[in-house]
Amino acid sequence: MGNALIELGSYGPAIEALRSALILKPDYAPAVIGLGYFFERKGDLASALDSYRNALKLNPQSVTAHTHLGTVYLLQDDLEKATECFEQLLKLEPDSAEARAFLGLVHLKQGKFRPGLSEYESRWGTPYGLRFRRKFSQPLWKGEPLEGSRILLHAEQGMGDTLQFVRYVPLVEARGARVVLEVQPRLHRLLAQTQGAPAIICRGEALPEFDWQCPLLSLPLALHTELTTIPAQVPYVHPDPAQAETWRQRLSGNSLRVGLVWAGNPLHPHEFWRSIPLEQLAPLTKLEGVTFYSLQMGTQVDQLKQWESQARVIDLQEEQKDFADTAAIVANLDVLISIDTSVAHLAGAMGKPVWVLLCKSADWRWMLEREDSPWYPTARLFRQSTMGNWQDVVTRIEHELRKLVAKADTSTVESACHE
């Protein structure tokens, strides 16, 4: 019950359930692991590490404890210790899909795409991957000649993933394929004109006949992507011209137009780390010569009301029915400031200036220490110097915004964002 409540984000009842379990049986390793996961989700990594180590004292053969211990080290960018945990896990369980998938993430963070992408294919055997796994009778495409065959390319995981990897669709078509692209409903209208995919359908619609299938995140492996061969030509996602023109007129003015996204899916396993409270960004909104537009969606928009006296932000949630609407807005911004979420990928895919706010241990696609992205030429990465410290990131963002405002006329703003 404690573990289920953690997944629901009900942390108070979760800790009560876990403590009750430990009162009933103090040496019960699974309850100690659950306590560690509670701390992990709440952002107390030191306590999480202590819990997982204690669980291993109770049961040194615990596959779950080794897995969670490795993931916390991975969160801390301690790749050496994380690797040790996952390799120990493989000794205990040679067929562990989780160990191999996490080792893949370690390689990918380091830019070692060949072993990383190969190991990451093991994600389908993990509890997380099973949420997205599809069962097809058609074979998984691994780069074989297509010669006019029809292939289904289907979205997996989040909408940011779809926006990042839809870039591969034209490359598959160039192999001789007739592509059917399946995407999430909120992306359908935006991606309806994707180059290389004459047939585009929504997830949940009836599928046509096809000969091969491949998840979008498996395309880099099938096409032998290396760090130096990432297809990074932008833009490859385009807004509707009429919608973009409507928003050009609505957002016209002399001030710098800045989009803002500060939170993602609250049920994301590492949402505590990747999101930033609007309160910490509020001082930026007081800068003269800048107008902030919130592209935030979901319950986190409520923070605008909570901090309305301190944050001068125009809320555009009701204007965004799907990502086609969002893209039309982004097309008319001078820069988007966003955490690691789908809107950041949208801006990057559109070739728009985007400043991505990253926690100390960012997702694998942002790699290690880089301030640029091999995936998105127009992106700038602003990383925490220490885990959980957003203040230094906000300070650097403010400095860069002031530089943009100082550039004066808005005709030079976009080029300034790339400097």
C-alpha positions in Angstrom: 0.0 0.0 0.0 2.8 2.4 0.8 4.5 1.8 -2.6 1.2 2.4 -4.4 0.5 5.6 -2.5 4.0 6.9 -3.4 3.2 6.3 -7.1 0.0 8.3 -6.6 1.9 11.1 -4.9 0.0 10.6 -1.6 3.2 10.9 0.5 1.6 11.4 3.9 -0.5 8.2 3.8 2.4 6.4 2.1 4.9 7.1 5.0 2.3 6.0 7.5 1.8 2.7 5.7 5.5 2.0 5.4 6.1 2.8 9.0 3.3 0.5 10.0 4.9 -2.3 8.0 8.2 -1.7 9.8 6.5 -1.7 13.2 5.0 -5.1 12.3 8.4 -6.4 11.0 11.4 -4.1 11.6 13.8 -6.4 9.6 11.5 -6.5 6.5 13.8 -5.4 3.6 11.0 -4.6 1.1 9.5 -2.0 3.6 12.9 -0.5 4.1 13.2 -0.2 0.3 9.8 1.4 0.1 11.0 3.9 2.7 14.0 4.6 0.5 11.8 5.2 -2.5 9.6 7.6 -0.4 12.8 9.6 0.3 13.9 9.4 -3.3 10.6 10.8 -4.6 10.6 13.6 -1.9 14.1 14.6 -3.0 16.0 13.4 0.2 18.7 11.4 -1.6 20.9 11.0 1.4 18.1 9.3 3.4 17.2 7.2 0.3 20.8 6.0 0.1 20.8 5.1 3.8 17.6 3.2 3.4 18.8 1.2 0.4 22.0 0.4 2.1 20.1 -0.8 5.2 17.9 -3.0 3.0 21.0 -4.6 1.6 22.3 -5.3 5.1 19.1 -7.1 5.7 19.2 -8.9 2.3 22.4 -8.6 0.4 20.8 -10.5 -2.5 18.0 -8.0 -2.9 17.7 -7.2 -6.6 15.3 -4.3 -5.9 17.7 -2.6 -3.4 20.6 -2.8 -5.8 18.5 -1.4 -8.6 17.3 1.6 -6.5 20.7 2.2 -5.0 22.1 2.4 -8.6 19.3 4.8 -9.7 20.1 7.2 -6.8 23.8 7.2 -7.7 22.7 7.9 -11.3 20.6 10.8 -10.0 23.7 12.2 -8.4 25.8 11.7 -11.6 28.0 9.3 -9.7 28.3 7.1 -12.8 31.1 4.9 -11.4 29.1 3.8 -8.3 25.9 3.5 -10.4 27.7 1.2 -12.8 29.0 -0.9 -9.9 25.4 -1.3 -8.6 24.0 -2.4 -12.0 26.9 -4.7 -12.7 26.4 -6.3 -9.3 22.7 -6.6 -10.2 23.7 -8.5 -13.3 25.7 -11.0 -11.2 22.6 -11.6 -9.1 20.2 -11.7 -12.1 22.1 -12.1 -15.4 18.9 -11.5 -17.4 18.0 -8.3 -15.6 16.4 -5.9 -18.1 16.6 -3.1 -15.6 20.3 -3.4 -15.1 21.0 -3.4 -18.8 18.6 -0.5 -19.5 20.2 1.6 -16.7 23.7 0.7 -18.0 22.5 2.0 -21.3 21.5 5.3 -19.8 25.0 5.6 -18.2 26.6 5.1 -21.6 24.2 7.6 -23.3 24.9 10.2 -20.7 28.6 9.9 -21.6 27.8 10.1 -25.3 28.6 6.5 -26.0 25.7 5.9 -28.3 26.6 2.5 -29.7 26.6 0.5 -26.4 24.1 2.9 -24.9 21.4 2.5 -27.5 21.9 -1.2 -27.6 21.5 -1.6 -23.9 18.6 0.8 -23.7 16.6 -1.6 -25.8 16.3 -3.7 -22.7 13.8 -1.0 -21.4 10.9 -3.2 -22.7 11.6 -5.7 -20.0 11.5 -3.2 -17.2 8.4 -2.3 -15.1 8.5 1.2 -16.6 8.9 -0.1 -20.2 6.0 -2.6 -19.8 3.7 0.4 -19.5 4.4 1.4 -23.1 5.2 -2.0 -24.6 3.0 -3.0 -27.6 2.4 -6.5 -28.9 2.5 -6.8 -32.7 2.8 -9.8 -34.9 4.9 -7.8 -37.4 8.6 -7.9 -36.8 10.6 -5.1 -35.1 12.5 -3.2 -37.7 16.2 -3.1 -36.9 17.5 -1.4 -40.1 16.7 -4.1 -42.7 16.0 -3.2 -46.3 12.5 -2.0 -46.7 12.0 -1.9 -50.5 8.5 -0.5 -50.5 7.3 -2.2 -47.4 4.9 -0.4 -45.1 6.2 0.3 -41.6 4.4 1.5 -38.5 6.5 4.0 -36.5 4.7 4.4 -33.2 5.2 6.8 -30.2 6.2 5.6 -26.8 6.6 7.3 -23.4 6.0 11.1 -23.4 5.2 13.7 -26.0 8.6 15.2 -25.6 10.1 11.9 -26.8 7.8 11.9 -29.8 8.8 15.5 -30.7 12.5 14.6 -30.3 12.5 11.4 -32.4 10.0 12.2 -35.1 13.1 13.7 -36.9 13.9 10.2 -38.0 10.8 9.7 -40.0 12.2 11.1 -43.3 15.3 8.9 -42.9 13.1 5.8 -42.7 11.2 6.8 -45.8 14.5 7.3 -47.6 15.2 3.6 -47.0 12.3 2.8 -49.3 9.5 2.6 -46.7 5.9 3.6 -46.8 5.6 5.1 -43.4 2.5 5.1 -41.1 3.2 7.4 -38.1 1.2 6.9 -35.0 1.3 9.7 -32.4 -0.5 10.9 -29.3 -3.8 12.7 -29.9 -2.5 16.1 -28.6 0.3 15.9 -31.2 -1.7 14.7 -34.2 -2.7 18.1 -35.6 0.8 19.5 -35.3 2.5 16.5 -36.8 -0.1 15.9 -39.5 2.3 17.2 -42.2 5.4 15.4 -41.0 7.8 14.9 -43.9 8.2 11.3 -44.9 4.9 10.1 -43.4 2.0 10.2 -45.8 -0.2 8.4 -43.3 -0.5 9.8 -39.7 -2.9 8.5 -37.2 -3.8 9.0 -33.5 -2.9 6.4 -30.9 -6.1 4.4 -30.4 -7.3 4.6 -34.0 -7.6 1.4 -36.1 -4.2 0.5 -37.7 -3.8 -0.1 -41.4 -2.0 -3.1 -42.7 1.8 -2.9 -42.3 4.8 -5.2 -42.7 7.3 -3.8 -40.0 7.0 -1.8 -36.8 9.4 0.3 -34.8 9.0 2.5 -31.7 10.3 6.0 -32.3 13.0 5.7 -29.6 14.4 2.6 -31.2 15.0 4.4 -34.5 18.4 5.9 -33.5 19.7 2.3 -32.9 18.1 1.0 -36.2 19.8 3.8 -38.1 23.2 3.4 -36.3 23.2 6.9 -34.8 26.4 8.1 -33.2 26.9 11.3 -31.3 28.4 12.9 -34.4 25.7 11.7 -36.8 22.6 12.9 -34.9 20.2 14.3 -37.6 20.0 17.8 -36.1 18.7 19.8 -39.0 15.9 22.2 -37.7 13.2 23.1 -38.0 11.5 19.7 -38.7 8.3 20.6 -36.9 6.2 23.5 -38.3 3.2 25.5 -37.0 0.2 26.2 -39.0 1.0 29.5 -40.9 -2.4 31.0 -40.4 -2.4 30.3 -36.7 1.2 31.6 -36.4 0.1 34.8 -38.1 -2.8 35.3 -35.7 -0.5 35.0 -32.7 2.1 37.3 -34.4 -0.5 40.0 -34.3 -1.6 39.2 -30.8 1.9 39.2 -29.4 3.2 42.3 -31.3 4.9 44.9 -29.3 8.3 46.3 -28.4 9.1 44.2 -25.4 11.0 40.9 -25.4 8.5 38.0 -25.7 9.5 35.2 -23.4 7.6 31.9 -22.9 7.8 30.1 -19.5 7.3 26.5 -18.4 8.3 25.5 -14.9 6.8 22.1 -14.2 6.0 18.8 -15.9 3.9 15.8 -15.1 3.5 15.6 -11.3 3.6 11.8 -11.4 7.0 11.7 -13.2 9.4 9.7 -11.0 11.9 12.6 -10.8 9.5 15.5 -11.0 10.8 16.8 -7.7 14.2 17.4 -9.3 13.3 18.7 -12.8 10.6 21.2 -11.9 11.2 24.6 -10.4 8.7 26.5 -8.2 7.3 29.5 -9.9 8.2 31.5 -6.8 11.9 31.2 -7.7 11.3 32.4 -11.2 9.0 35.3 -10.2 11.8 37.9 -9.9 12.6 37.4 -13.6 9.1 38.6 -14.5 9.8 42.0 -13.0 12.5 42.8 -15.6 11.7 45.9 -17.7 11.3 45.4 -21.4 10.2 41.8 -21.1 6.7 40.2 -21.3 6.3 36.7 -20.0 3.8 34.3 -21.3 3.0 31.1 -19.4 2.8 28.0 -21.6 2.4 25.9 -18.5 -0.4 23.3 -18.5 -2.1 21.2 -15.8 -2.5 21.8 -12.1 0.8 23.6 -11.7 -0.8 26.6 -13.4 -2.4 27.2 -10.0 0.9 28.6 -8.9 0.1 31.7 -11.0 -2.7 32.6 -8.7 -0.7 31.8 -5.7 2.1 34.2 -6.8 0.1 36.6 -8.9 1.3 39.6 -6.8 5.0 38.7 -7.5 4.9 37.0 -10.9 3.9 39.2 -13.9 3.0 36.4 -16.3 0.2 36.2 -18.9 -1.5 32.8 -18.6 -2.1 31.1 -22.0 -3.3 27.7 -20.8 -6.8 28.2 -22.1 -5.4 29.0 -25.5 -3.7 25.6 -25.9 -6.1 22.8 -26.8 -3.2 20.8 -28.4 0.4 21.2 -29.4 -0.6 22.9 -32.7 -1.8 25.8 -30.6 1.3 25.8 -28.5 3.5 25.7 -31.7 1.8 28.8 -33.1 2.5 30.7 -29.9 6.1 29.5 -29.7 6.7 30.6 -33.3 6.2 34.2 -32.1 8.4 34.1 -29.0 11.8 35.5 -28.8 12.9 32.8 -26.4 11.3 30.0 -24.5 12.5 29.3 -20.9 11.5 25.8 -19.9 12.4 22.9 -17.7 13.0 19.5 -19.3 9.6 18.9 -20.7 7.7 18.5 -24.0 7.5 22.3 -24.8 11.3 22.5 -24.6 11.5 19.8 -27.2 8.8 21.5 -29.3 10.8 24.8 -29.4 14.0 22.9 -30.3 12.3 21.0 -33.0 11.0 24.3 -34.4 14.4 25.8 -34.4 13.4 28.4 -31.9 15.7 29.7 -29.2 15.1 27.7 -26.0 16.8 27.9 -22.7 16.4 24.6 -20.9 16.6 24.6 -17.1 18.3 21.4 -15.9 18.8 19.8 -12.5 22.4 18.7 -11.6 21.8 15.2 -12.9 19.8 15.8 -16.1 18.2 13.2 -18.3 20.5 11.3 -20.6 19.6 13.2 -23.7 21.2 16.4 -22.3 24.4 14.4 -21.5 27.0 15.7 -19.0 28.1 19.3 -18.4 27.3 20.6 -21.9 25.8 24.0 -22.4 24.6 23.1 -25.9 22.6 20.2 -27.3 23.6 18.0 -30.2 19.9 17.3 -30.7 18.8 21.0 -30.9 21.2 23.6 -32.3 19.1 26.5 -30.9 19.0 25.2 -27.4 21.1 26.5 -24.5 21.4 24.4 -21.3 21.4 26.0 -17.9 22.4 23.4 -15.3 22.4 23.4 -11.6 25.8 23.6 -10.0 24.7 21.6 -7.0 21.7 19.2 -6.8 18.5 21.1 -5.9 20.0 24.6 -6.2 18.0 26.6 -8.7 19.1 30.0 -7.5 22.4 30.0 -9.5 20.4 28.9 -12.6 17.9 31.8 -12.1 20.8 34.3 -11.6 22.4 33.2 -14.9 19.0 33.4 -16.7 18.5 36.9 -15.4 21.9 37.9 -16.6 21.2 36.6 -20.1 17.8 38.2 -20.3 19.3 41.6 -19.3 21.8 41.1 -22.2 19.0 40.5 -24.6 17.0 43.5 -23.5 20.1 45.6 -23.9 20.3 44.5 -27.5 17.5 47.0 -27.9 15.5 46.5 -31.1 13.5 43.2 -31.4 14.8 42.5 -34.9 18.1 41.4 -33.5 16.7 39.5 -30.5 16.6 36.0 -32.1 20.1 36.1 -33.4 21.3 37.4 -30.0 19.8 34.3 -28.4 22.2 32.1 -30.3 25.3 34.0 -29.2 
